[in-house]
């Protein structure tokens, strides 16, 4: 177990950057009349609508879309690119669902299925890193036998052993499943987990909200409306969450834009989302492995459109584990202001064929960011600045 300590100092409550307008160096150009109209709205700070989103996905002028996304990104976050030192913990891959998008889940007693004992999970958290981790990202399968008490004990044990580490744990899908298993409301379940030590929730399981698409790729999961309702309850309980969108499978432009608009509407209501994270679908080893992998063009465009439509989300993440570090670097000029973190070990997307490294050193993340012409800033989960020396880290709040 690391003996690195954390110190809380008085200071800014967030990392909102000063205005940075490098986009003005390169004049906006396009031959697409639709983008001319959207550009006028972007420069005036006007909210884009559904048709604007469809036009952005429909155009071939990716550079013009990127110019606008970069302008908004720099208007909101300056030249900063955020990252954190985090560790993924997946307590089990046993899952009652049989989602066609998933290569991670296993049925009980099948080859490759695993479930960590509590001591094993705590040991996993304590191993495999040499720097002070500021976040544990905890997600797993929907295990038919694990009770809510297992997860409460897991969280309590982590908090006891790593009191300085932020616990970002359990997707909306997992919260729904645990509530049903415990015969509690999702609200009661959220409050119990919060009391045990959960600090915020990840954004996974959102996939695409369209009923048509969910029926094909994940019909065993809660529907899009239920995902949004549980996210609302998480925010009402005083916790933040992220929001994801899985793209590049059987969805279309209308589905993607609808997904973003529904996230934007809930953010207008609660303000509880921190970051939008587009996730590129990896088809290998899934029942959808006949589908092609996403193109670099779709990856970049989805980041950019997300930045332009989600005007009430402070941050858009280029998740390097799924995009590859090369595409994630480029995304920092197409709307993204966050590269995620060091991760250490990631199972879910690597089971689906991701060929990126399992983890990345903090120095390597900083190098990638600087090469893209951005200023690397280490953050904690709540986007508070982390300052380090060889023996400690400090969170400025």
N, C-alpha and C positions, 0 to 999 in steps of 0.2 A: 504494500500500500504506500502511496506517495505521502511524504510528510510535508509537502509544500503547503503553505498557508495562504489565506486570502485576507486582504485588508480592505475595508470599505472606507472610501474617502468622500468628503463633500465635494460636489462639482456638478457639471451639467448632467441633466437627467437623461439626455439622449445624445446621439452623434450627428444630429442634423448639420449638414455641412453648409459653409458659406457659399453663396452663388458662384458658379464657375461656368463660363459661357464660351468654351473653346469652339462650340459648334458654329458660332458666328464667323469664324475664320473661313469656313467653307460654305459658300452660298447654297441655299436649297435649289435644286434643279430637278425637274421631272417633265416628261411629256404626257403623263397620265392626268387628265383633267380631274379625276376623282381625288387624286392625291393633292392637287392644287387646292381643292376645296377643304380637304382635311388639314392641310398645312395652315390655312387661314385660321381655322378653329384652334389648332394647337398653339399658334403664336399668340392668339387672344386669350388663351387659358380656358377655352370653352370645353365642356364635357362632350366627348364623342358618343355617338349612338350606335345602335345595332348595325345599321347600314354602313356606317363608317368602318366598323369592325370587319364586315364582309368584304368591303372594298379593299381594306388593307391586306386581308388574306388572299384576295383575288388578283392583286396586281403582280406583275413580274418585276417591278422596279424596287428591288430589295434595298438598294442604296438610298432611295428617297425615304422609304419606310424607316430604315436605320437612322437616317439623319434626324427625323422627327423624334424617334425613340431616344436617341442619344441626347437631343436637346432637352427633353423632359427629364431624363435621368440626371443630367447635369444641373438642371434647374432645381431638382429635388434633393440631390445628394452630392453635388459638387463633383470633385475628381476622386473621391474616396471609393475604394473597394473593400468591403468587409469580409472577414473570415473568422472562424473560431477554431479552437482546439477541442475537438469533441470525440466521443467514442460511441459506436453503435453497440447495443446489447439486444440480442434477439433470444429471449428466454426459451422459446419453443417454435418449431416449424410444423407442429401437429395442428391440423386445421380441419374443421368440419365443412368448410366451404370447398367448392371445387371450381374456382374461378378460372376461366379459360385464359386469362391474362397472366396467370401466376406459375412460376417454376419453383417457388420456394416451399409452398405448403405440401405436407404429406399426411396421409391417413395414419392412424395409430397402427403400430406393429408392422409397418411397411419399411423396406430398406431406406435408410437415410433419415428416418424420423428420429427426432431427439427432443428431450425436455430436460432442462437444467433443474437440478435440485437447487434450493436457495443458496446453499454454501457455494455451489459451483457458479451460480450467477454472480455472487459477490466477488468470488475469486477472479472471474472473467473481467469484472469491472476494474479490479486492482492490477491486472496484468496487461502487458502489451504496450505500455507507453512509458516514455521517459520524461515527458513534460507534464505540467500541471493541467489536467483536463478541466475545462469549465462547464462541460455539458455531457450528460449521458442521454443518448437518444434511444428510447426503449420501445420497440414494437415487436410483435410476433404473431403467430397463428391463433386461430380461435379454437383453443383446446377444449374438447368436450368434458374433461374431468377436472381441470384446474379451477378451483373456486376463487371467488373474489378475495378471500382471506390470503391465498397464496400471493396475489399481486400486492395486497396491502403489506404483507410481511416483506416482500421483495423491496418495496419502496422504503419501508421503515429501516430495513437493514442497510440500504444504500445511503440513506440520510445519516444514519448513525456512523457509518464508516467514512463517508465523504460529505461532511456537512457543508463544504464550500461549493459543491458541484450542483449545478442546476439540473433538475430532472425533467426532461421533456419526454413525456411518456403517454402512450396509448392513443391510437387514432379514434375517430368518432365511431368507426365500425367496431373496434374492440370495446369501447365504452358501452355501446348498445348490447353487445353479446354478454359482457360481464353483468350488466344490469338484469338481463333476462335470466341468466344463470342464478343470480342472487335473489331473484324475485323482488327487485327494487326498481324504482324509477331511475331513469338516466340521471336526473338531477341529484337524487340521493347518492348514487354511485359516484358521480363526479365529486361531490362534497366529501365523501369518505376518502377518496384517493387524494384529494387536496389536503385533507387533514393529516394523512399518512406521510405526505411529503412531495407529491407531484406539484411541480411549479408551473408547467405549461404543457400544451399538447401539440404533437406534430400534425401535419396536414394531410397525411396519407389516407387512402381509401376513397377519396373523392372521385377518382377516375374521370369519367364524364357524366354529368348529371342527366343527360338524355335517357329516358326510359327505354327507347329503342336500342340504344347502344348498350346500356347496362344489361338488358335481357340477353344480349349476345356474349358479352365479355365477363360479366360478374353477377349473374342473376341470383346468386346465393347471398349477396350482400344487401344491406339496407339500401333503400333508393335514395336518389339525390335530395329529395325533400327532407327525408329523415336525417341525412348527413348534415344538412344546413341547420336543422332544428337542434341537433345535438351540439353543433358548433356554437349556436346561439346560447345554449345553456352553459357551455364552458365559459363563454365570455361573461354571461350574467353572474357566474360564480367568481368572477374577478381574476380569471386566468386568460392569458393570451394563447393564440394558436397560429399555426401556419395554414396555408391553403394550397393544395396541389391541383394539377390537371394532367392526366395521362393522355398523350396524343400520339398519333401515328399508327393507329390500328384500323378500326372500322368506322371511326367518326368522320364527319365532314366539317366544312367551315362553319356551317350554321350551328352545329353542336358545340364547337369550340367557343364561338362568340356567345352563345346562350349560357354556357358554363361560366364564362367570365362575368357576364352581366348579372347572373344570380349571386356570384360572390360579391360583386360591387354593391348590390342592393343590401346584402346582409352587413357589409362593412359600413355602409351609410348608417345602418341602424345601431350597430354595436361598437364599431371601431376596434374590435378585438383581434383582427388579423394583423400579423406582423409582416409576413412575407408571402408573395406569390411564387410558387415553385412549379414551372412547367417540367413534366417528366416525360422523357422520350421513351416510347414503348420498346422493349427488347423482346422479340418474339421467340428466341431460341429456347428450346426445351419446354415450351408451352404448347397447348393444343392449337395455338394460332401461329405456329412456327412457319407456316407457308407464307405468311405475310412478309413483305420486305422491311428492312430496318429503315428508320427515318433518315431522310437526306439532311445534309448540312444546311441546305436552304430552308427546309421546314423548321429545323431546330432554331435557327437564327430568327426567322420570321415570327415564330411563336413567342419567343422572348420579347421581340420588339412590339408585337401587337398587344401582349400582356401589359407592357409598360405604358402604352398609349391609352388603352381602355380602362385600366385599373388606376384611375387617378387618385383614389383614396387609399391605396396601398403605398406605404413609404418605400418598400423594398421589393425588388424582383431578383430572384436567385438563379444563377447559372450553375446547376448542380453538376459539378465536373465528373462525378462518378458515372453519370449516365450520358453526358454529352461528349466526353473525353476532354482532357485539359486543353487541347488545341481549340476546339469549338468554344469551350467556356471562355477562353481568352478573348476570342473575337466577340463573344456576346457582351463583353464589357464595353464595347463601342456600339452596341445595338440595344441598350436599355437596361442591362443587368448591372447591379451594384454590389453583388454578393456572390462568392464562390463556394459557399458552405464551409466545410472544415477539413480537418486532418482525417477524421472518420476512424482510422486504425484498422477496422475490419468491417466489411459490409457484405452481407450474405444475399439479400433479397434479389438485387439486380444482377449480381454475379452468377447466381443460380440460373438466371435467364440469359446468360451469355455475355454480360458486360465484360470487356477485355481491359478495362482500366485497372490501375493498381488498387489493391485493397485499401491502402491508406497513403497519405502523403505527408511529408515533414512540413512543419511550419515554414522553414526557410525556403522550401520549394514553392509553396503557395505564394509566399512573398515575391519570389523571383518571377513567377508567372504574371502576377499583378503588375509589377514594375515594368516588365517587358511590354505590357499592353498600355503603358503610359499612365497607369493609375497609381494612386497612393494607397498602399496596404494599411489597413487598420484592423487590428485584432479586437474582436468584440466578444461579449458574452451573449447568451441567448436573447436577452432583452435589448441588445444593441447598445450596451454601455461599454465604454472603452476599457480595455484590459492592458495594463502596463506590466512588463516583466523584467526581472533580472534573473540571475542564475539560480536563486534560491526561493523566489516567491513571485506571485502575481498579485496585482492590485486592480480592483474594479472601481472605476470612478462613477459614482451615482449622484 
